[in-house]
Amino acid sequence: MKGRLKDLTIGLDGTQNITVSVLGDFREDFKKLKEVEVDVLIKKFRRKRSLDSNALCWAVCQELADAMETPTPKEEIYRTAIRDVGEYVPLPIRADAVEAFCTNWAVKGIGWFADIVDDSKIPGYKLVFAYYGSSTYDTKQMSKLLDYLVDEANQMGITLKASKEIQQKARELNVKPD
């Protein structure tokens, strides 16, 4: 949920109490959770990318796939875009565990994959780039991915059918399209 930190007090016993104001009615949840331990995660709010952006991304990937001389699945176009402009984390992984890690990472979705880059500086380990699928992207990251795909289409001389939607999405995200 979205909220604002309002106050921090420190009790005599050293416990810290954080006051958070939230929009919406949280009373029922509060009653259920008041006396039990809960997981707490507080981080800066970022708008998530919209489902429209996701649909537009797949539409552009499909148009690029259809325009290729060699048959190319839209999923491959998407993964290439994720690899070229997407989010990833570099991880040193024990060499005998790399295959299992890559398999388990990939079950999260089409854009979740891992590339074995090189040997790690740590003996017996490999350096792996673990890419995140666009389902985790905020609006800025999704806009960057869409811009990349549109640029690919432009470089190939493809006039996208989704062009109007791209222009509209760019206006919504306050991004200047190419």
Backbone as CSV, one residue per row, in Angstrom:
resi,resn,N_x,N_y,N_z,CA_x,CA_y,CA_z,C_x,C_y,C_z
1,MET,0.837,-1.177,0.000,0.000,0.000,0.000,0.879,1.235,0.000
2,LYS,0.303,2.308,-0.382,1.022,3.568,-0.474,0.733,4.387,0.789
3,GLY,1.767,4.996,1.350,1.591,5.804,2.548,2.727,6.793,2.718
4,ARG,2.733,7.458,3.868,3.794,8.406,4.216,4.254,8.153,5.633
5,LEU,5.573,8.190,5.822,6.113,8.109,7.174,5.812,9.426,7.875
6,LYS,5.280,9.343,9.094,4.895,10.557,9.819,5.758,10.817,11.043
7,ASP,6.146,9.756,11.759,6.841,9.985,13.019,7.672,8.770,13.380
8,LEU,8.714,9.017,14.165,9.551,7.955,14.715,9.818,8.311,16.164
9,THR,9.421,7.419,17.064,9.710,7.632,18.487,10.510,6.444,18.999
10,ILE,11.349,6.704,19.964,12.159,5.643,20.557,11.744,5.507,22.016
11,GLY,11.324,4.306,22.382,10.889,4.040,23.749,12.077,3.907,24.687
12,LEU,11.786,3.914,25.979,12.836,3.775,26.994,13.567,2.448,26.881
13,ASP,12.876,1.434,26.351,13.497,0.115,26.188,14.267,-0.013,24.873
14,GLY,14.325,1.075,24.089,15.066,1.071,22.831,14.243,0.701,21.613
15,THR,12.979,0.267,21.812,12.149,-0.050,20.649,11.812,1.219,19.890
16,GLN,11.736,1.089,18.599,11.402,2.238,17.754,9.989,2.055,17.217
17,ASN,9.191,3.091,17.319,7.809,3.070,16.839,7.695,4.025,15.661
18,ILE,7.222,3.485,14.546,7.075,4.279,13.326,5.585,4.497,13.080
19,THR,5.218,5.735,12.833,3.841,6.063,12.477,3.789,6.275,10.972
20,VAL,2.847,5.570,10.326,2.673,5.656,8.883,1.225,6.048,8.611
21,SER,1.013,7.065,7.776,-0.352,7.396,7.362,-0.595,6.752,6.000
22,VAL,-1.772,6.125,5.862,-2.122,5.432,4.621,-3.482,5.895,4.142
23,LEU,-3.694,5.812,2.835,-5.002,6.101,2.259,-5.821,4.818,2.260
24,GLY,-7.108,4.933,2.356,-7.967,3.758,2.347,-8.299,3.329,3.765
25,ASP,-9.140,2.335,3.866,-9.608,1.848,5.159,-8.821,0.602,5.546
26,PHE,-7.973,0.719,6.528,-7.088,-0.365,6.957,-7.557,-0.972,8.283
27,ARG,-8.706,-0.557,8.807,-9.151,-0.967,10.144,-9.300,-2.474,10.302
28,GLU,-9.909,-3.139,9.340,-10.116,-4.586,9.462,-8.783,-5.329,9.484
29,ASP,-7.882,-4.954,8.577,-6.558,-5.587,8.555,-5.817,-5.311,9.857
30,PHE,-5.945,-4.099,10.351,-5.267,-3.733,11.601,-5.756,-4.612,12.752
31,LYS,-7.073,-4.832,12.838,-7.635,-5.666,13.909,-7.059,-7.079,13.844
32,LYS,-6.942,-7.618,12.630,-6.439,-8.978,12.447,-4.956,-9.105,12.782
33,LEU,-4.202,-8.049,12.496,-2.740,-8.138,12.611,-2.154,-7.459,13.854
34,LYS,-2.987,-6.792,14.630,-2.508,-5.954,15.738,-1.598,-6.701,16.716
35,GLU,-1.939,-7.885,17.101,-1.198,-8.589,18.149,-0.283,-9.697,17.635
36,VAL,-0.049,-9.737,16.321,0.832,-10.776,15.773,2.050,-10.134,15.131
37,GLU,3.120,-10.906,15.010,4.294,-10.401,14.307,3.976,-10.327,12.819
38,VAL,4.448,-9.281,12.170,4.221,-9.087,10.740,5.555,-8.795,10.054
39,ASP,5.618,-9.049,8.752,6.766,-8.620,7.955,6.537,-7.169,7.576
40,VAL,7.583,-6.366,7.649,7.472,-4.947,7.308,8.534,-4.609,6.274
41,LEU,8.105,-3.979,5.193,9.016,-3.504,4.170,8.606,-2.082,3.830
42,ILE,9.509,-1.147,4.032,9.228,0.243,3.681,10.263,0.659,2.653
43,LYS,9.783,1.136,1.527,10.686,1.607,0.486,10.032,2.775,-0.230
44,LYS,10.823,3.511,-0.978,10.314,4.658,-1.709,9.280,4.194,-2.732
45,PHE,8.179,4.916,-2.808,7.105,4.577,-3.740,7.531,4.860,-5.166
46,ARG,7.240,3.904,-6.054,7.452,4.089,-7.489,6.234,3.554,-8.188
47,ARG,5.726,4.334,-9.140,4.581,3.859,-9.919,4.977,2.627,-10.701
48,LYS,4.141,1.621,-10.659,4.357,0.411,-11.442,3.946,0.666,-12.881
49,ARG,4.503,-0.070,-13.781,4.106,0.063,-15.165,2.701,-0.469,-15.313
50,SER,1.990,0.025,-16.283,0.587,-0.368,-16.452,0.477,-1.642,-17.283
51,LEU,-0.670,-2.286,-17.162,-0.937,-3.461,-17.996,-1.024,-3.067,-19.454
52,ASP,-1.457,-1.824,-19.723,-1.487,-1.332,-21.098,-0.077,-1.298,-21.685
53,SER,0.879,-0.850,-20.887,2.271,-0.815,-21.339,2.761,-2.219,-21.660
54,ASN,2.378,-3.161,-20.830,2.781,-4.543,-21.046,2.177,-5.084,-22.349
55,ALA,0.898,-4.818,-22.571,0.243,-5.274,-23.799,0.883,-4.618,-25.018
56,LEU,1.214,-3.340,-24.891,1.856,-2.621,-25.984,3.238,-3.208,-26.281
57,CYS,3.971,-3.528,-25.240,5.291,-4.149,-25.404,5.171,-5.442,-26.207
58,TRP,4.201,-6.282,-25.847,4.026,-7.550,-26.561,3.538,-7.335,-27.988
59,ALA,2.727,-6.308,-28.199,2.261,-6.007,-29.561,3.433,-5.616,-30.451
60,VAL,4.323,-4.788,-29.915,5.500,-4.355,-30.688,6.425,-5.549,-30.931
61,CYS,6.627,-6.387,-29.918,7.458,-7.589,-30.100,6.887,-8.473,-31.202
62,GLN,5.556,-8.617,-31.238,4.927,-9.430,-32.268,5.122,-8.821,-33.653
63,GLU,4.972,-7.493,-33.742,5.175,-6.832,-35.041,6.612,-7.002,-35.513
64,LEU,7.569,-6.882,-34.608,8.977,-7.090,-34.977,9.200,-8.532,-35.414
65,ALA,8.636,-9.485,-34.687,8.786,-10.901,-35.029,8.199,-11.182,-36.411
66,ASP,7.032,-10.600,-36.700,6.381,-10.810,-37.997,7.191,-10.226,-39.153
67,ALA,7.958,-9.179,-38.884,8.706,-8.497,-39.939,10.083,-9.113,-40.194
68,MET,10.498,-10.032,-39.358,11.826,-10.633,-39.510,11.870,-11.538,-40.738
69,GLU,13.014,-11.513,-41.432,13.197,-12.393,-42.589,13.236,-13.850,-42.146
70,THR,13.933,-14.099,-41.055,14.005,-15.434,-40.476,12.943,-15.517,-39.379
71,PRO,12.108,-16.545,-39.379,11.086,-16.644,-38.335,11.707,-16.538,-36.939
72,THR,11.182,-15.589,-36.170,11.691,-15.327,-34.830,10.506,-15.198,-33.878
73,PRO,10.487,-15.979,-32.812,9.368,-15.852,-31.867,9.409,-14.490,-31.153
74,LYS,8.247,-13.953,-30.861,8.169,-12.666,-30.158,8.868,-12.745,-28.801
75,GLU,8.878,-13.919,-28.188,9.545,-14.093,-26.893,11.048,-13.854,-27.009
76,GLU,11.618,-14.245,-28.144,13.053,-14.017,-28.375,13.327,-12.519,-28.543
77,ILE,12.433,-11.824,-29.241,12.561,-10.366,-29.401,12.526,-9.708,-28.018
78,TYR,11.579,-10.125,-27.199,11.410,-9.595,-25.850,12.665,-9.836,-25.000
79,ARG,13.172,-11.062,-25.017,14.366,-11.377,-24.224,15.580,-10.574,-24.689
80,THR,15.704,-10.386,-25.990,16.806,-9.570,-26.512,16.696,-8.149,-25.983
81,ALA,15.487,-7.604,-25.973,15.281,-6.250,-25.453,15.609,-6.192,-23.968
82,ILE,15.166,-7.184,-23.215,15.469,-7.239,-21.777,16.984,-7.293,-21.579
83,ARG,17.644,-8.125,-22.364,19.100,-8.272,-22.245,19.820,-6.962,-22.578
84,ASP,19.329,-6.238,-23.588,20.015,-5.032,-24.042,19.749,-3.800,-23.179
85,VAL,18.559,-3.681,-22.611,18.254,-2.470,-21.840,17.627,-2.747,-20.477
86,GLY,17.420,-4.012,-20.151,16.680,-4.343,-18.943,17.495,-4.328,-17.672
87,GLU,16.810,-4.717,-16.625,17.381,-4.742,-15.288,17.948,-6.131,-14.995
88,TYR,19.123,-6.175,-14.383,19.709,-7.453,-13.988,20.571,-7.239,-12.751
89,VAL,20.921,-8.340,-12.128,21.830,-8.300,-10.993,22.980,-9.260,-11.292
90,PRO,24.229,-8.780,-11.132,25.377,-9.685,-11.330,25.577,-10.521,-10.063
91,LEU,25.709,-11.832,-10.238,25.828,-12.727,-9.094,26.986,-13.703,-9.280
92,PRO,27.832,-13.844,-8.272,28.796,-14.949,-8.316,28.085,-16.200,-7.784
93,ILE,28.065,-17.253,-8.585,27.373,-18.483,-8.195,28.342,-19.646,-8.338
94,ARG,28.316,-20.519,-7.338,29.195,-21.686,-7.368,28.971,-22.447,-8.671
95,ALA,30.033,-22.816,-9.333,29.967,-23.422,-10.672,29.026,-24.623,-10.719
96,ASP,29.019,-25.444,-9.682,28.162,-26.627,-9.698,26.690,-26.296,-9.414
97,ALA,26.378,-25.054,-9.089,24.999,-24.648,-8.792,24.400,-23.748,-9.872
98,VAL,25.211,-23.372,-10.873,24.753,-22.420,-11.891,23.553,-22.944,-12.668
99,GLU,23.611,-24.179,-13.128,22.523,-24.722,-13.938,21.210,-24.729,-13.163
100,ALA,21.244,-25.160,-11.917,20.032,-25.185,-11.083,19.513,-23.774,-10.848
101,PHE,20.421,-22.836,-10.592,19.988,-21.454,-10.385,19.285,-20.919,-11.631
102,CYS,19.894,-21.108,-12.797,19.315,-20.604,-14.052,17.940,-21.213,-14.305
103,THR,17.783,-22.490,-14.045,16.501,-23.166,-14.226,15.455,-22.599,-13.276
104,ASN,15.808,-22.449,-12.021,14.862,-21.939,-11.023,14.527,-20.469,-11.249
105,TRP,15.482,-19.682,-11.709,15.241,-18.260,-11.994,14.251,-18.120,-13.154
106,ALA,14.400,-18.963,-14.160,13.591,-18.864,-15.377,12.124,-19.226,-15.158
107,VAL,11.785,-19.932,-14.096,10.385,-20.304,-13.891,9.524,-19.102,-13.516
108,LYS,10.136,-17.967,-13.221,9.383,-16.771,-12.839,8.684,-16.123,-14.023
109,GLY,9.164,-16.367,-15.237,8.519,-15.802,-16.413,9.453,-15.722,-17.603
110,ILE,8.896,-15.273,-18.725,9.638,-15.234,-19.989,10.853,-14.316,-19.916
111,GLY,10.717,-13.184,-19.240,11.818,-12.224,-19.172,12.821,-12.499,-18.064
112,TRP,12.578,-13.546,-17.316,13.475,-13.913,-16.219,14.427,-14.986,-16.740
113,PHE,15.651,-14.595,-16.996,16.639,-15.549,-17.478,17.999,-15.119,-16.942
114,ALA,18.951,-16.001,-17.067,20.284,-15.723,-16.550,21.317,-16.070,-17.620
115,ASP,22.306,-15.196,-17.747,23.419,-15.428,-18.663,24.676,-15.689,-17.847
116,ILE,25.370,-16.758,-18.198,26.658,-17.028,-17.572,27.673,-16.180,-18.328
117,VAL,28.241,-15.200,-17.644,29.081,-14.207,-18.297,30.534,-14.650,-18.375
118,ASP,31.051,-15.164,-17.270,32.478,-15.469,-17.213,32.753,-16.215,-15.913
119,ASP,34.024,-16.584,-15.728,34.433,-17.068,-14.421,34.415,-15.887,-13.460
120,SER,34.038,-16.159,-12.236,34.033,-15.112,-11.221,35.458,-14.908,-10.713
121,LYS,35.662,-13.821,-10.012,36.955,-13.597,-9.362,37.146,-14.581,-8.213
122,ILE,36.039,-15.163,-7.772,36.072,-16.144,-6.686,36.319,-17.519,-7.306
123,PRO,37.388,-18.199,-6.934,37.681,-19.521,-7.509,36.513,-20.490,-7.330
124,GLY,36.185,-21.214,-8.416,35.108,-22.191,-8.382,33.725,-21.600,-8.595
125,TYR,33.669,-20.301,-8.895,32.388,-19.622,-9.106,32.309,-19.060,-10.517
126,LYS,31.097,-18.882,-10.998,30.828,-18.252,-12.285,30.116,-16.927,-12.030
127,LEU,30.353,-15.957,-12.906,29.628,-14.689,-12.844,28.385,-14.842,-13.706
128,VAL,27.223,-14.614,-13.108,25.946,-14.783,-13.784,25.181,-13.463,-13.715
129,PHE,24.642,-13.030,-14.844,23.742,-11.876,-14.872,22.328,-12.437,-14.837
130,ALA,21.597,-12.138,-13.772,20.216,-12.594,-13.620,19.293,-11.437,-13.987
131,TYR,18.562,-11.594,-15.084,17.688,-10.543,-15.608,16.284,-10.661,-15.013
132,TYR,15.697,-9.492,-14.751,14.331,-9.415,-14.237,13.370,-9.181,-15.394
133,GLY,12.248,-9.858,-15.372,11.216,-9.627,-16.366,10.557,-8.276,-16.153
134,SER,9.899,-7.785,-17.170,9.306,-6.444,-17.120,8.133,-6.351,-16.146
135,SER,7.673,-7.476,-15.622,6.596,-7.429,-14.624,7.032,-6.671,-13.377
136,THR,8.341,-6.540,-13.175,8.846,-5.813,-12.004,9.166,-4.352,-12.322
137,TYR,9.025,-3.952,-13.584,9.452,-2.617,-14.008,8.486,-1.532,-13.546
138,ASP,9.056,-0.372,-13.242,8.227,0.805,-13.010,8.011,1.499,-14.358
139,THR,7.311,2.632,-14.344,6.978,3.289,-15.612,8.222,3.736,-16.373
140,LYS,9.232,4.217,-15.678,10.452,4.687,-16.343,11.185,3.525,-17.022
141,GLN,11.305,2.410,-16.328,11.986,1.244,-16.887,11.202,0.671,-18.072
142,MET,9.867,0.651,-17.941,9.032,0.127,-19.030,9.118,1.044,-20.246
143,SER,9.170,2.339,-20.002,9.297,3.295,-21.095,10.613,3.076,-21.837
144,LYS,11.670,2.816,-21.099,12.990,2.553,-21.704,12.935,1.293,-22.582
145,LEU,12.237,0.272,-22.109,12.103,-0.962,-22.870,11.303,-0.720,-24.153
146,LEU,10.200,0.006,-24.038,9.386,0.323,-25.220,10.171,1.188,-26.213
147,ASP,10.905,2.169,-25.706,11.725,3.014,-26.582,12.719,2.174,-27.376
148,TYR,13.341,1.206,-26.710,14.299,0.317,-27.365,13.608,-0.450,-28.501
149,LEU,12.443,-1.022,-28.219,11.732,-1.810,-29.219,11.299,-0.950,-30.405
150,VAL,10.816,0.267,-30.120,10.412,1.181,-31.194,11.624,1.565,-32.040
151,ASP,12.761,1.803,-31.381,13.985,2.137,-32.105,14.421,0.979,-33.003
152,GLU,14.291,-0.243,-32.503,14.608,-1.423,-33.318,13.722,-1.448,-34.573
153,ALA,12.440,-1.168,-34.391,11.517,-1.151,-35.532,11.917,-0.058,-36.515
154,ASN,12.239,1.119,-36.006,12.655,2.229,-36.879,13.906,1.871,-37.674
155,GLN,14.880,1.249,-37.018,16.120,0.859,-37.692,15.869,-0.185,-38.778
156,MET,14.828,-0.993,-38.593,14.492,-2.016,-39.586,13.550,-1.467,-40.656
157,GLY,13.158,-0.199,-40.529,12.250,0.407,-41.498,10.816,-0.066,-41.354
158,ILE,10.446,-0.502,-40.162,9.101,-1.016,-39.913,8.230,0.111,-39.372
159,THR,7.086,0.308,-40.003,6.087,1.234,-39.475,5.165,0.413,-38.588
160,LEU,5.196,0.706,-37.305,4.430,-0.079,-36.339,2.937,0.224,-36.418
161,LYS,2.137,-0.828,-36.403,0.687,-0.658,-36.343,0.290,-0.055,-35.006
162,ALA,1.069,-0.342,-33.969,0.785,0.133,-32.607,1.285,1.564,-32.398
163,SER,1.631,2.231,-33.475,2.231,3.560,-33.410,1.400,4.577,-32.627
164,LYS,0.091,4.619,-32.851,-0.772,5.554,-32.125,-0.743,5.271,-30.627
165,GLU,-0.813,3.998,-30.286,-0.790,3.622,-28.875,0.539,3.994,-28.229
166,ILE,1.643,3.855,-28.987,2.954,4.213,-28.469,3.019,5.713,-28.199
167,GLN,2.516,6.495,-29.135,2.495,7.950,-28.951,1.683,8.316,-27.706
168,GLN,0.515,7.696,-27.543,-0.345,7.973,-26.397,0.354,7.576,-25.095
169,LYS,0.963,6.394,-25.081,1.649,5.917,-23.883,2.804,6.840,-23.535
170,ALA,3.514,7.318,-24.535,4.616,8.251,-24.309,4.105,9.539,-23.660
171,ARG,2.960,10.018,-24.133,2.377,11.226,-23.523,2.003,10.960,-22.071
172,GLU,1.423,9.794,-21.799,1.026,9.453,-20.436,2.241,9.366,-19.503
173,LEU,3.339,8.865,-20.036,4.538,8.708,-19.223,5.443,9.937,-19.261
174,ASN,4.983,10.971,-19.970,5.784,12.198,-20.141,7.136,11.901,-20.767
175,VAL,7.131,11.034,-21.768,8.342,10.640,-22.468,8.212,11.107,-23.903
176,LYS,9.288,11.644,-24.448,9.257,12.075,-25.841,9.589,10.871,-26.732
177,PRO,8.617,10.419,-27.552,8.893,9.276,-28.437,9.784,9.709,-29.592
178,ASP,10.452,8.729,-30.198,11.300,9.017,-31.365,10.459,9.284,-32.577
